[in-house]
Amino acid sequence: MSAVSSRLPVFPWDKLEPYKATAAAHPDGIVDLSVGTPVDPVPALIQQALVAAADSPGYPTVWGTATLRDAIVGWCERRLGAVSFAHTNVLPVVGSKELVAWLPTQLGLGTGDKVAYPRLAYPTYEVGARLCGATPVTYDTETFAADAAGAELDPSGLKLLWLNSPSNPTGRVLGKDELTRIVAWAREHGVLVFSDECYLELGWEAEPVSVLHPDVCGGTYEGIVSVHSLSKRSNLAGYRAAFIAGDAAVLGELLRIRKHGGMMTPAPVQAATVAALGDDVHVAEQRARYAARRDVLRAALLKHGFRIEHSEASLYLWATRDEPCWETVGHLAELGVLVAPGDFYGAAGERFVRVAFTATDERVEAAVKRLG
């Protein structure tokens, strides 16, 4: 039996444990701004929908209920600008991380195939490539978006191209023209595009656009799929509620595979997802909470001597003191504040830290005082 884990990088968060212990020793306790997990309550209408569907003794279906598919289709049309969407254009998944990690395997990729993702990126893109034995390759987002002629990214053997806008960790947003150039380049070279848009509802200084918008995709979804999660917008990280949308042929193949794998979103979670996608009020309320936390943390970091780059969207501030990231992590840990080192997201982040603003108002206020 081969150890598949030997293909994978060291799980990065384990390296943060000593700094977490230092931060936890602060007299007023730790302020954890590292992982970015939601801390605010699940909205009442979503909890109620979950409870109402709790008596679900039978197996759910992988494709979900017709009501769930209606809700996803309606949200994609209303929020993303998608047109002529149908049930065949959507597929619920059991959390977006599971999808990212296993997608290359489910697409049948392997040795000799390449999977591309941004040089600064969510680590699971690389993990997904390595799990199936494909070759992970990186690209510089700004260069590629500016010149999608692809001089930097060799299309030979490239089967899957990950986009991520708004970006985790940098918060950079790809504009409509940039997305259009990239999609056109990918189609020209027969490369499948998956666009991770999990932070799309959280634009602060820019308005994120989906690859499903007709101005980007030209009204056809051939070769493109977008990935969406309810973890951030609706505080549903614990529910593992997510979905993908786009190319019906790609989603149909994934549906057939996932049926065999039993990859079913639990029936109560499906009902909760319907409630969440049908209500915009709770999303606006949560945005307001995050906006207030972002404003005070940003000001405090700047006052403390940090420089902040991008960060126009998402739940993070991409900050630097122009020193190795682990020195910054150590400095903040001594203040009782835990952040994520930038090199978790690639070597290009080695002088940055990612600061999440997902802590409670009380903990954010404590961080601001310590930084002052």
Secondary structure, DSSP 8 states (H G I E B T S, - for coil): ---GGGGS---GGGGGHHHHHHHHTSTT--EE-SS----S---HHHHHHHHHT----S---TT--HHHHHHHHHHIIIII---S--GGGEEEES-HHHHHHHHHHHTT--TT-EEEEESS--THHHHHHHHTT-EEEEE-HHHHHH-TT-SSS--TTEEEEEEESS-TTT-----HHHHHHHHHHHHHTT-EEEEE-TTTT-BSSS----TTSHHHHTT--TTEEEEEESTTTSS-GGGT-EEEEE-HHHHHHHHHHHHHHT----HHHHHHHHHHHT-SHHHHHHHHHHHHHHHHHHHHHHHTT-EEES-SBSSEEEEE-SS-HHHHHHHHHHTTEE-EEGGGG-GGGTT-EEEE--S-HHHHHHHHHHH-
